[in-house]
Amino acid sequence: MNSVATLTLRDIALLAGVSRSAVSMWRNRPVVRGEHHPFPAPIAVIDGVEQFGRDEVVRWLGRTRRGLNPDQPLDAPTLSVPDSVSLEDLVTLLCLQTMSGQELTDTTAAEREHLAVELDPEDLFLLREVRTLDVPEEVLNFIDDLTEASFGPAEALTRLEQGRAGRANGVRDLTDEAVELLRAAVHTCRLHVDPEGAPLMITGGTARFALSLAGDLGRLIVRRDGSHDRATLRRAKIRDLDVVSDASAPRVRVVSLLGRELDAAVDALDELVLDLAKDDVGVAIGPASVLCDRLTGVQERKRAQTLRSNALAVAVRLPRGLWREAHRQALGLWICVGDRSASRPFVSDLAAFFDNELSNSDLAADVAACLMGDGRRSYRYLRPHDLSRILSGSAIVPRGVRPPRWGTASATAQLDRIQAAAAVTAGSAPAFDVLVVAAPGAVLLRQRSLAELKDAGSLKMCRGKRIDARHSSDNGTVPVLSADGATAGIALDPFDADRLYATARRTEPGDVVFLEKPRPRALVDPHGGALVGAPSRILRLASNAGIGPHTLAAIINQLPDGPGEWQTWNIPTLDASAAEQLEATLIAAAGYQSALDQRLAAIRTLVSALIDGVTAGTVAVIPPTVTPEGR
């Protein structure tokens, strides 16, 4: 092991409270506020990852005053994990230190084993791991430093799992946003089963997933019959959670289908429903392809058999980006109730809502009303779907499904239009600026055609679909995109989109919608889930394309008329850091343009509504110097 405490570039970013790309920029720009402060040189390279001296990095951050974390010297020891030590060994030592309350530095292996015997005499979670653990003193020092710099054992565990040792495992769990959403749903289910809180049983997923989900939700059922359960118990002891080995019904059973093959996931769903007791509630989290979309063949018949039990109460498609292992894959959520007889599950596509429309508490309220069978409630997210249509081949959660929107009362329609438009135009116009510096320039301008990217697997082209504008709905939530705006304003009801255009390809976040003729045009769909009206098509970039979607769209929009077929279009190949910075700037530019477009649209609406309202006598314009009271 390396006796010098080290940090990787990722560790430095965490320590400074900035992005990884910001650290790379610091490294390439040694001049700080007019003074020369070269970035520390790496002292080692382990498995292709550069290691930097921790103390030297802390001194450099102090001199340059870079970063957003004022506690860098205190946090640095928690990030410099000794090399070649597994996460489970560190968690074992943290559990021993937390439960015993004794510092581990200078303890012998015999003394640590004696502590483990006192804490775990039945060898349920700790004793055998401590007996076989052989670590140098620097690892013991690290655990003591970690505990000293953390706000309690739970945060120390979080630092371990999110740090270098956790990343080395290669396990990528749900994001914090996904865990909070799932916790809100599970907590609602627990209160529905028992106002005092039903016990929670979690199957599948990692120990970190189980403990993050359980949190302070009450009793957690852990079977204690394998290494996974022992790892879960150690984490539960660190977090001081109430753990039992068994609990009678009613319970809340949570099943994670993440990472499972399709057949195994469908079978696990069936087992979840079959094992539900009368008052149990089951929650399943997994790929939307299993829980929400259409299936075919044997898998469709198996899932249909599961659904015929009428146990499904709620099915929700979650926004993309909630699973770190596959951030482009959409997830789904099922909530099932034992001994349920209703034949209309409630469904929703949360990806059809903007971020400012999503609220975990409101979703939990919808779930609670659905579990109680409250037919009088006006749901914010959920919408009933006939089980008979699902069993006949329809998707469980059609893309874009959300409750109908209520129209505005006709008596105040003009006034509401004017006030809504004026609220946009009254604000100050946004500003947009770009900071640039001179660069040495490239010796060789590297370019590749789109055909080359496609052949290399870095680009995929998907065709659009001819959409009948008569199928558009005023309450539609599935937009139809086209690069030239020909389908602007056309949106389909998600049930109609699923029924009428079942084979149409949907966009994914970051897809480039482009048009080849009469002139090249392109736009980026940041949300996904839309249909694309032919002749527009989709370009989907892989992570190794060397260019971002907004950059590609901007290049296409600058092509002259008649540049040939799309496969022949050439685009530059950029370095990773340059491509990332350019893409971020173009995203900001697109946001700026969108804000200006909204203001232009609002002023057009305002003018039209004023003319219509004054002509109809329903609106009177008051001069700015005259108040309604006449003063």
ABEGO torsion letter per residue (X at the ends): XBABBBBBAAAAAAAAGBBAAAAAAAAABABBGGBBBBBBBBABBBGGBBBBBAAAAAAAAAAAGBEABAAAAAAAAAABBBBGBBAAAAAAAAAAAAAAGBBABGBBAAAAAAAAAAABAAGAAAAAAAAABBBBAAAAAAAAAAAAABBEAAAAAAAAAABAAAAAAGBBBBBAAAAAAAAAAAAAAAAAABAAEBBBBBBEEBAAAAAAAAEAAEBBBBAGABAAAAAAAAAAAAAGBBBBABBBOBBBBBBBABGBBAAAAAAAAAAAAAABBAABBBBBBBBAAAAABBBBEAAAAAAAAAAAAGABABBBBBBBGABAABAABBBBBBBBBBGBABABBBBBBAAABBAAABBAAAAAAAAAAAAAGBAABBBAABBBBBAAAAAAGBBABBBGBBBBBBBBBAAAAAAAAAAAAAAAAABBBBBBBBBBBBBAEBABBBBBBAAAAAAAGABBBBBBBBBBAAABBAABABBBBBAAGAABGBBBBAAAAAAABAABBBBBBGBBBBBAOABBBBBBBAAEGBBBBOABBBBBBBAAAGBBAAAAAAAAAABBBGAEBAAABBBBBBBAAAAAAAAAAAAAAAAAAAAAAAAAAAAAAAAAAAAAAAAAGABBBBBAABBAAGX
